[in-house]
């Protein structure tokens, strides 16, 4: 399940427990947030499965961008 607020995207498990919080930049358009939902769900599955702590994994916006770029091949000259 994904919950979007103006400042973050929160991923929860089946029981509604928060597992991942991804910060967003201020004043992001709703259509941009919608596209990010899909990208985060698709590319952050390993982070969710690997995270075993009781506290949710919290990623600041620069880290969200870095991980997405890394996973979709923008970094390392793979565009």
C-alpha positions, 0 to 999 in steps of 0.5 A: 500500500502506498500513501502519498502526502505533500512531503513523502511517500510511505510504503506499508506492509499488509498489516499497515505498518510503515516500512519505508518513508521516502521524502519528496521535495516541496511543491511536487506536482501530483502527476510527478508524485504518481509517477514516483509511486510506481518507480519506488514500488518497482525499484525499492522492493529489495530495500523493503525485503532486506530491511528487518528493523522495527523502525521504518527505513527513512530515505531523504530526497537526495538518497531516493534520487540516488537509489532510483538513478542507480537502479534504472541505470542513469549512473555509470553511463548506462542511460 
